[in-house]
Amino acid sequence: MFERLKTMLVKEFTQLLRDPKMRFITFGVPVFQILIFGYAVNTDVKHIATAVCDLDNSVRSRELADRLQQSGYFDIVRRVGDQREVREIIDRGQAKAVVQINHGFEDAIRGGKRAPLQIIVDGTDPNTARIVLAYAVTIAGRFSDQILVERQIRSSGIIRPTGMVELESRAWFNENLESRNYYVPGVMAQMVLIVTMMLSSMSVVREKEIGTMEQIVVTPIRRWEFILGKTVPFAVIGYINVAIVTLVAAFWFDIPFRGNLIFLFVATGLYLLSTLGFGLFISTVSRTQQQAMMSSFMFTFPAMLLSGFAFPISNMPQPVQYATYLNPLRYYLYIIRGVFLKGVGAAVLWPELVGLLVLGAIILPFAVRRFRKTLA
């Protein structure tokens, strides 16, 4: 029994690793992708290309423009003096925001009136637009507070203290609110899903396509030995990818790893039960490797969208939220972020572990039964 399983494992590892291109795709591409995505997947909004339409051209208007520039959030790339240029700047994408300071800005400030000020943003990306507006409102509010203080000093010569609420904010687990710390562990979870599902989805169908399935059927190898021989190499590859990408995330991107590495590997094993199970099921129902690849893509793409990686699950319609419980990436994503950033373990993450275990216990035996039918 062990000799047959050993022979099957040697065959699979040899077939998988003998091709240099396949070795690079299996081990090199995940590292390359985590490096690219680690820098590219970043929702921090800084250095916003901004144009200033200063129709007042006064000391106060120039002071406000300087404040925007010095904040680090706005980069003034153009200064225009005609409102007709504003539309063209936005249409051509030369600026994401335009600050328009109307005539009478400084005169209104001197007279103690409301000073006209407008900010126009490119709303094609609503999330970025909301952040830009929040930055602008904060800077304008501080500028207004400074003007009020200066007016009080001029009128009375002293500043009368007034009661106020002081808010002290603290962010736990991600003190600097860096989006990279949130997204890089999610990219790692997606890498494991794509690699293991792609490889396992083509494992059985490859035997059919190259004509070796008939030879395997007549050998004394048992079905569970065949399934183990097909899944163990990909599980090992999944673990290697997790280890490599964890090292890259921790030492290259300085993503904090506060949890237990052994717990992460245990959770990864439950995750692999589901991803390999889905991949084997796709492999048993496909006739060609091209069909298997397209089928796995049709699974991984919705799985990534419905995992909470980019869009909060709580914002999705209720029926879609229920559908996400069938997505293994949903559970593993929550686990891996909890392990990296919060340092929590099974005492907190046991519902996600149970979810992965249930999914794996259902899909993997189902794929085995489906494989038995194809051999008959």
Secondary structure, 3 states (H helix, E strand, C coil): CHHHHHHHHHHHHHHHHCCHHHHHHHHHHHHHHHHHHHHHCCCCCCCEEEEEEECCCCHHHHHHHHHHHHCCCEEEEEEECCCHHHHHHHHCCCCCEEEEECCCHHHHHHCCCCCCEEEEECCCCHHHHHHHHHHHHHHHHHHHHHHHHHHHHHHHCCCCCCCCCCCCCCCCCCCCCCHHHHHHHHHHHHHHHHHHHHHHHCHHHHHHHHCCHHHHHHCCCCHHHHHHHHHHHHHHHHHHHHHHHHHHHHHCCCCCCCCCHHHHHHHHHHHHHHHHHHHHHHHHHCCCHHHHHHHHHHHHHHHHHCCCCCCCHHHCCHHHHHHHHHCHHHHHHHHHHHHHHHCCCHHHHHHHHHHHHHHHHHHHHHHHHHHHHHHC
